[in-house]
């Protein structure tokens, strides 16, 4: 460090990042405006008695009528807003949010056979298909994108997050890994159904602490072939082959070393064949797993 740097005076302190204080400011501003309006009406010339100022201030603080109604409405708004802030702080898995957003058509349909109760099992299966290192890397990268878009604010602009090219890249790589994991379709599908139907009756809160699941948190139906088809048709919707133009196909080939037809085509063929297979009885749940069944290939003979 040279003499100039040593003698340089410190700059002004950094301005604090304002987050959600604006909600409180709105109520204060309205009260101050009411106070100033009353004050203007009480001023005689250029002066006003201190007792008059105190009387006007008490009138504003104890106000009923329109001002009191505003305070009530604003309090309700503040309560809802701060509850939203509290919920947002708990949402830290932005990789999970990106995946879940792609499944919204199923989650919004009560007859789809895929509920939010199924998400823990689905993410457990996804983690095993990707591997811990890749899964953690994707979570970290999604969190980094979210924090950049948040830009010091309280909320992440989710529309911008879902539209970000980096999130699209992570989602594409995830779906490529999922499709490649189904190279041995029948064995992988049966494994996937076992994971999806695993429903532990307790939730871990620590290494030696478990609490029973609430009734509404437990799975209420078996996850079978029809559910599997709907889930994967929705999940792989962005990778449908008719959605690839020449430019996207060329970029995909460069990135993944194979054409989209080679990566996703076999899985789409298997899904179509499974869809034509006569329905089989719902799988019985056996504690933490399910019964094994004949493979799809054998049923198709």
JOLINDA-V438427 format. One record per pair of residues at least 12 apart in sequence whose ideal C-beta (glycine too) atoms are under 10 Angstrom apart, sorted by the first residue. I is the first residue (numbers start at 1). J is the second residue. Records with the same first field share a line. If there is no record, write none. Layout:
BEGIN
I->J  J
END
This chain:
BEGIN
17->151  152  153  154
18->152  153  154
19->85  152  153  154  155
20->78  81  82  84  85  153  154  155
22->81
23->74  77  78  80  81  82  85
24->74  78
26->70  74  77  78
27->70  71  74  75  77  78
30->60  67  70  71  74
31->57  60  61  63  67  70  71
32->60
33->60
34->56  59  60  63  66  67  70
35->53  56  57  59  60  61  63
36->56  60
37->56  60
38->52  53  55  56  57  59  60
39->52  53  56  57  60
41->56
42->55  56
81->154
84->154  155
85->154  155
88->150  154  155  156
89->154
91->146  155  156  158
92->139  143  146
93->123  139  142  143  146
94->138  139  140  141  142  143  144  145  146  147  149  156  158  161  167  170
95->123  126  135  136  137  138  139  140  141  142  143  145  146  167  170  171  174
96->119  122  123  126  138  139  142
97->142  146  156  158  161  162  167
98->138  139  142  145  146  158  161  162  164  167  168  170  171  174
99->119  122  123  126  138  142  170  171  174  175  235
100->116  119  122  123
101->158  161  162  167  171
102->162  171  174  175  234  235  236  237  238
103->116  118  119  122  231  234  235  237
104->234
105->230  233  234  237
106->118  227  230  231  233  234  235
107->119  234
109->230  234
111->230
112->226  227  230  231  234
113->221  222  223  224  226  227  228  229  230  231
114->196  223  227  228  230  231  234  235
115->219  220  221  223
116->217
117->199  213  216  217  218  219  220  221
118->196  197  199  219  221  223  227  231
120->198  199  200  203  217  219
121->192  194  195  196  197  198  199  200  219  223
122->192  195  196  223  231  235
123->135
124->195  196  198
125->178  181  188  191  192  193  194  195  196  198
126->138  174  177  178  181  192  195  235
127->139
128->181  191  192  195
129->174  177  178  179  180  181  182  188  191  192  195
130->173  174  177  178  181
131->177  181
134->173  174  177
135->174  177
137->170
138->167  170  171  173  174  177
139->170
141->166  167  169  170
142->161  164  166  167  170  171
143->156
144->166
145->160  161  164  165  166  167  170
146->158  160  161  164  167
148->160  161  164  166
149->161  164  167
168->238
169->255
171->235  238  239
172->238  239  248  251  252  255  256  260
173->255  256
174->235
175->232  235  236  237  238  239  263  264  267
176->239  252  255  256  258  260  263  264
177->256  263
178->192  232  235  236  239  264  267
179->232  235  236  239  260  262  263  264  265  266  267  268
180->256  258  262  263  264  266  267
181->267
182->232  264  266  267  270  271
183->266  267
185->266  267  269  270  271  273  274  295  296  297
186->270  274  294  295  296  297  298  299  300
187->295  296
188->267  270
189->225  228  232  270  271  274  295  296
190->283  290  292  293  294  295  296
192->223  228  231  232
193->222  223  224  225  227  228  283  289  290  291  292  293
194->223  283  286  288  289  290  291  292
195->223  289  290
196->219  222  223  224  227  228  231  283  290
197->219  221  222  223  224  227  282  283  284  285  286  288  289  290  291
198->219  223  285  287  288  289  290
199->213  217  218  219  220  222  223  285  287  288  289  290
200->213  218  287  288
201->213  218  287  288
203->217
219->285
221->282  285
222->281  282  283  284  285  290  291
223->282  283  285  290
224->279  280  281  282  283  290  293
225->274  275  277  279  280  282  283  293  296  299
226->274  275  279  280  282
227->282
228->271  274
229->270  271  272  274  275  277
230->271  275
232->267  268  270  271  274
233->268  271  272  275
236->264  267  268  271
239->252  260  263  264  267  268
240->260  264  268
241->259  260  261  264  265  268
243->260
244->259  260  261  264
248->260
249->261
252->264
270->296  297  300
273->296  297  299  300
274->296  299  300
276->300
277->296  299  300
278->299  300
280->293  294  296  299
281->293
END
